[in-house]
Amino acid sequence: MLGIEGQSQAMPTMPVRSLNYDSANYDRQANAVRDLNINAWTDEDGHLHSPVGLTSGEFMDIFKKQNKIVPIKTAVLFIGEEWDCARNLSEMFEMPDGFMKEVPTWPVKIIDPHTMSDEEIMNMDNNDMKFFMIVVKYGKDKQKMKELITTRFKGVYISPQIGYITGVITNTKWLEDQFQERRDEWKESENMCLAFEEWEKEARMAGKAEGKAEGRVEGVSEERKRNVLSMHGRGFSAGSIADILVIEEKEVEEIISSLKA
């Protein structure tokens, strides 16, 4: 059983938290087995009896030697810049090295897309996870993200749900807007390369067909200004416009402000 915790900040006590998560889960599993054993060992009158062949230790613990529980592993899905905190419990201790061989280290699995190569990410089994990791990795490099979506994700289908979640978590507005109404659909049904190309085509066509406004913004081409104002008039958010045109959101906001002025 794999437990995932999402973090946008490196947490100094994560090894302790991970240990607590796993230990609490093991305890719940053991208690669930005990409940089943109590039910099986109780007669119709409500009396608990020890089955034949059960040791006194098994009866006292209400847990047979052959009873099993499921192994647990907690992983941290890290979307921040750098994990610079402890990665196992031993890093939080202050003691002579000679004592450490007797102490479990309890390592924490940190899944950090920033430290993974594109090939490592693209070789993952789950398409939703591939897409999420790539967008997190290149969240601040919109041009690179666009390049990868339109090349590496040709024929790759993801779920609208992960598209929306990825947009929200990484503040990628065009993704958030694209899947807002379908955010509860979890089946992989969306070809991301085609989705991006259609979204971008629609935005650019809107800009060419309707983008007419007076005034200038220093350093900004008239074509870009027309596109921004046209998309703004059609209800696109500043973040979505910046993502699609691959420009800074501040620049978009300045162009929109010039229209209001």
C-alpha positions as CSV (number, residue, x, y, z in Angstrom):
1,M,0.0,0.0,0.0
2,L,1.4,3.3,-1.1
3,G,0.5,6.5,0.7
4,I,1.1,9.9,-1.0
5,E,1.5,13.2,0.7
6,G,1.8,16.3,-1.4
7,Q,4.1,19.1,-0.3
8,S,5.0,22.4,-1.8
9,Q,7.6,23.2,1.0
10,A,10.4,21.1,2.4
11,M,9.3,19.9,5.9
12,P,12.0,19.3,8.6
13,T,10.0,16.7,10.5
14,M,8.8,14.7,7.5
15,P,10.6,11.5,8.7
16,V,8.7,11.6,12.0
17,R,5.4,12.3,10.2
18,S,6.1,9.5,7.7
19,L,6.8,7.1,10.6
20,N,3.6,8.1,12.4
21,Y,1.5,7.7,9.2
22,D,2.9,4.2,8.6
23,S,2.7,3.1,12.3
24,A,-0.9,4.3,12.7
25,N,-1.9,2.4,9.5
26,Y,-0.2,-0.8,10.7
27,D,-2.0,-0.4,14.0
28,R,-5.4,0.0,12.3
29,Q,-4.7,-3.1,10.2
30,A,-3.8,-5.2,13.3
31,N,-6.9,-4.1,15.1
32,A,-9.0,-5.0,12.0
33,V,-7.6,-8.5,12.1
34,R,-8.3,-8.7,15.8
35,D,-11.9,-7.7,15.2
36,L,-12.3,-10.5,12.7
37,N,-10.7,-13.0,15.2
38,I,-12.9,-11.9,18.0
39,N,-16.0,-12.5,15.8
40,A,-14.7,-15.9,14.8
41,W,-13.8,-17.0,18.3
42,T,-17.0,-15.8,20.0
43,D,-19.8,-18.4,20.5
44,E,-23.6,-17.7,20.2
45,D,-23.7,-16.8,23.9
46,G,-21.1,-14.1,23.5
47,H,-18.3,-16.0,25.2
48,L,-14.8,-15.8,23.7
49,H,-13.1,-19.2,23.3
50,S,-9.6,-20.1,22.3
51,P,-9.5,-22.2,19.1
52,V,-7.8,-25.5,19.2
53,G,-4.0,-25.3,18.7
54,L,-3.8,-21.6,19.6
55,T,-0.9,-20.6,21.8
56,S,-1.6,-18.5,24.9
57,G,0.3,-15.6,23.3
58,E,-1.9,-15.7,20.2
59,F,-5.0,-15.8,22.3
60,M,-3.9,-12.9,24.5
61,D,-2.9,-10.8,21.5
62,I,-6.0,-12.0,19.6
63,F,-3.7,-12.3,16.6
64,K,-2.7,-15.7,15.1
65,K,0.8,-16.3,13.9
66,Q,-0.5,-16.8,10.3
67,N,-2.5,-13.6,10.3
68,K,-1.0,-11.0,7.9
69,I,-1.1,-7.3,7.3
70,V,-0.3,-5.2,4.2
71,P,3.1,-3.4,3.9
72,I,2.9,0.4,3.8
73,K,5.2,2.9,2.2
74,T,4.6,6.7,2.5
75,A,6.0,8.9,-0.3
76,V,6.2,12.6,-0.5
77,L,5.2,14.2,-3.9
78,F,7.3,17.4,-3.7
79,I,6.4,20.3,-6.1
80,G,8.6,22.9,-4.5
81,E,12.0,24.1,-5.6
82,E,14.4,22.0,-3.5
83,W,14.1,19.4,-0.7
84,D,16.8,20.6,1.7
85,C,15.5,18.8,4.8
86,A,16.1,15.4,6.4
87,R,15.4,12.4,4.1
88,N,15.5,9.8,6.9
89,L,15.0,9.7,10.6
90,S,18.7,9.3,11.4
91,E,19.5,12.8,10.0
92,M,17.4,14.3,12.8
93,F,19.5,12.6,15.5
94,E,22.5,13.9,17.3
95,M,24.5,11.0,18.6
96,P,27.9,9.3,18.0
97,D,28.1,7.3,14.8
98,G,28.7,4.1,16.6
99,F,25.2,4.1,18.0
100,M,23.5,4.5,14.7
101,K,23.8,0.9,13.6
102,E,21.3,0.0,16.3
103,V,18.8,2.6,15.3
104,P,16.4,2.3,12.3
105,T,17.0,5.1,9.8
106,W,13.4,5.2,8.5
107,P,14.1,6.7,5.1
108,V,11.5,8.9,3.4
109,K,10.7,8.5,-0.3
110,I,10.8,12.0,-1.9
111,I,9.3,12.1,-5.4
112,D,10.8,15.3,-6.8
113,P,10.2,16.0,-10.5
114,H,12.9,18.7,-10.5
115,T,15.6,16.1,-9.8
116,M,14.3,13.6,-12.5
117,S,15.2,13.6,-16.1
118,D,12.5,13.9,-18.8
119,E,13.1,10.3,-19.8
120,E,12.6,9.1,-16.2
121,I,9.3,10.9,-16.1
122,M,8.1,9.8,-19.5
123,N,9.0,6.1,-18.6
124,M,6.5,6.2,-15.7
125,D,3.6,3.8,-16.1
126,N,0.8,6.2,-15.5
127,N,0.0,8.9,-18.1
128,D,-1.7,11.2,-15.5
129,M,1.5,11.0,-13.4
130,K,3.7,11.7,-16.4
131,F,1.8,14.8,-17.3
132,F,1.6,16.1,-13.7
133,M,5.3,15.6,-13.2
134,I,6.3,17.4,-16.5
135,V,4.1,20.4,-15.7
136,V,5.4,20.6,-12.2
137,K,9.0,20.4,-13.4
138,Y,8.6,23.1,-16.0
139,G,6.0,25.2,-14.2
140,K,8.2,28.3,-14.6
141,D,9.4,27.6,-18.1
142,K,6.2,27.9,-20.1
143,Q,8.0,27.6,-23.5
144,K,9.6,24.3,-22.5
145,M,6.3,23.0,-21.1
146,K,4.6,23.9,-24.4
147,E,7.3,22.2,-26.4
148,L,7.0,19.0,-24.4
149,I,3.2,18.9,-24.4
150,T,3.1,19.3,-28.2
151,T,5.8,16.7,-28.9
152,R,6.2,14.1,-26.1
153,F,2.5,14.0,-25.3
154,K,1.2,13.2,-28.9
155,G,-1.3,10.4,-28.5
156,V,-1.0,10.4,-24.7
157,Y,-4.3,10.6,-23.0
158,I,-4.9,11.9,-19.5
159,S,-7.9,12.3,-17.3
160,P,-9.7,15.7,-17.2
161,Q,-9.5,15.4,-13.4
162,I,-5.7,15.4,-13.4
163,G,-5.6,18.2,-16.0
164,Y,-7.6,20.4,-13.6
165,I,-5.7,19.4,-10.5
166,T,-2.4,20.0,-12.3
167,G,-3.6,23.5,-13.4
168,V,-4.7,24.4,-9.8
169,I,-1.5,23.1,-8.1
170,T,0.9,24.6,-10.6
171,N,-1.1,27.8,-11.2
172,T,-1.3,26.9,-14.9
173,K,-4.4,28.9,-15.8
174,W,-5.1,27.5,-19.3
175,L,-5.2,23.9,-17.8
176,E,-7.5,25.0,-14.9
177,D,-9.9,26.8,-17.3
178,Q,-9.8,24.0,-19.8
179,F,-11.0,21.3,-17.4
180,Q,-13.0,23.3,-14.9
181,E,-16.3,21.8,-16.0
182,R,-14.9,18.2,-16.3
183,R,-12.8,18.1,-13.2
184,D,-14.6,15.1,-11.8
185,E,-13.9,12.9,-14.8
186,W,-11.1,10.5,-13.8
187,K,-10.8,8.3,-16.9
188,E,-7.9,8.9,-19.3
189,S,-9.8,10.4,-22.2
190,E,-8.1,13.7,-23.2
191,N,-5.3,13.8,-25.8
192,M,-3.2,16.5,-24.3
193,C,-1.3,17.4,-27.4
194,L,-4.5,18.0,-29.3
195,A,-6.2,19.7,-26.4
196,F,-3.3,22.2,-26.2
197,E,-3.2,22.8,-29.9
198,E,-7.0,23.4,-30.1
199,W,-6.9,25.7,-27.1
200,E,-4.0,27.7,-28.6
201,K,-5.6,27.8,-32.1
202,E,-8.9,29.1,-30.7
203,A,-7.1,31.8,-28.7
204,R,-5.0,33.0,-31.7
205,M,-8.0,33.0,-34.0
206,A,-10.0,35.0,-31.5
207,G,-7.1,37.5,-31.4
208,K,-6.9,37.9,-35.2
209,A,-10.6,38.1,-35.7
210,E,-11.6,40.4,-32.9
211,G,-8.5,42.1,-31.7
212,K,-9.0,45.8,-32.3
213,A,-8.2,48.5,-29.8
214,E,-6.6,51.9,-29.7
215,G,-3.5,53.1,-27.8
216,R,0.0,51.6,-27.3
217,V,1.9,50.0,-24.6
218,E,5.6,50.7,-24.8
219,G,7.7,47.8,-26.0
220,V,4.7,45.6,-26.9
221,S,3.8,44.9,-30.6
222,E,0.4,45.9,-31.9
223,E,-0.3,42.3,-32.9
224,R,0.4,41.0,-29.4
225,K,-1.7,43.8,-27.9
226,R,-4.6,43.0,-30.2
227,N,-4.4,39.3,-29.2
228,V,-4.4,40.1,-25.5
229,L,-7.3,42.5,-25.6
230,S,-9.3,40.2,-27.8
231,M,-8.8,37.2,-25.6
232,H,-9.6,39.3,-22.5
233,G,-12.8,40.5,-24.2
234,R,-13.8,36.8,-24.7
235,G,-13.4,36.0,-21.0
236,F,-9.8,34.5,-20.9
237,S,-8.1,35.2,-17.6
238,A,-4.7,37.1,-17.5
239,G,-3.0,33.9,-16.5
240,S,-4.5,31.9,-19.3
241,I,-3.5,34.5,-21.9
242,A,0.0,34.6,-20.6
243,D,0.3,30.8,-20.8
244,I,-1.0,30.6,-24.3
245,L,0.9,33.5,-25.8
246,V,4.0,32.5,-23.7
247,I,4.5,36.0,-22.2
248,E,4.6,37.3,-18.6
249,E,1.3,37.7,-16.8
250,K,2.4,41.2,-15.7
251,E,2.7,42.2,-19.3
252,V,-0.8,41.0,-20.0
253,E,-2.2,42.9,-17.0
254,E,-0.4,46.1,-18.3
255,I,-2.1,45.8,-21.7
256,I,-5.5,45.2,-20.1
257,S,-4.9,48.2,-17.8
258,S,-4.1,50.4,-20.8
259,L,-7.5,49.6,-22.3
260,K,-9.3,50.6,-19.1
261,A,-7.3,53.8,-18.9
